[in-house]
């Protein structure tokens, strides 16, 4: 009996050595939802982050990975994204990559707010000073208010994450920008990794702090799934760019002006109305100054008045000036938001103003041409024979039915024939063959 027990024990030890039991941790997967944010920060990117986080919660992911490459953008959208990251029910990791990417301006705040932050080699971060429209400096008291507001935000966020708050503050006050290696040495970011997966591997080994607990995971547990934003995000990202919104607004104004001055054109009115509605929607989301919109509308009114009032071009010049000033004032830019360069504004203003002035000239010139009125105006017009009997009959002309007779005895009209009005006598028209 003892010998049997010894044999069973030996077999059990051999099995344990050859087939070690896997730990529960090895069987678990660490789900990571990955979302890419590239280009300027706008409400479209803020909505993308919210949707990606909601998707990660539905998929029961353990972490949201934000792959970032941005030159900056809207201050309000950046604040919304920072709030989303700070209040997320799971850790939100931010990796600036791939090589050549940057986290500038608003991107600095997103990196500062991340649960764990990393960068790829050959990437940069910094230059978070608030600027005005087209990259211009903000002067006076407003500059101090905006700078202090941004500095306090980035300092508070970076301190809460245990990063170098002094550098983050200098990125706002002094527009400092550094490379990925410098950022790692200065404790601006936590990790340096060539790829996003390598970044996650390092983060899992070092541990990610979330809600007072340190989360660790093994490389083999990482399971990355991409969040696909779909057509809505792509369309909004395109539409909510200030330059696109501005072009839509100007195109809409030009289309409606053509339809008003040339009724019945149809396509310019439909196309212009669509562009105007899309442009106004973008303006309702972007930080738009109502004074700029009013000046653009006033410019359109001045061009229309040029048709009715003899001003020798003065109203058109005033309209062009109002359009330019309205374009400059159109976007309110208190927080270093997306910019429209001054050079970009000149071409649309010149095109729309020139086209409007040309249309006004054509309308005025055509209105000065004397045209026959009444019955004489019908002479030479083309008509269709509705009914004919002998010497007389009825024709269809300009939506009306007229009594008609033939102008010569050798001409024989018949039903459906296209004819030409030769003369008009009282309410009876004389007709002949086309070209007569």
Secondary structure, DSSP 8 states (H G I E B T S, - for coil): -HHHHHHHHHHHHHHHHHS----HHHH--EEEEEEEEESSB-HHHHHHHHHHHHHHHHTT-SEEEEEEEB--B-HHHHHHHHHHHHT-SSEEEEEE-STT-EEETHHHHHHHH-SEEEE-TT-EEE------GGG----HHHHHHHHHHHHHHHHHHHHHTTS-HHHHHHHHHS--EEEHHHHHHTTSSSEE-SSHHHHHHHHHHH-EEETTEEE---GGGEEEEE----HHHHHHHHHTSHHHHHHHHHHHHHHHHHHHHSTT--HHHHHHHHHHHHHHHHHHHTTB-HHHHHHHHHHHHHHHHHHHS--TTHHHHHHHHHHHHHHHHSB--SSS-----HHHHHHHHHHHHHHHHHHHHHHHHHHHS----GGGGGTT-EEEEEEEETTEEEEEETTEEEEEEESSTT----TT-EEEEEEEETTEEEEEETT-
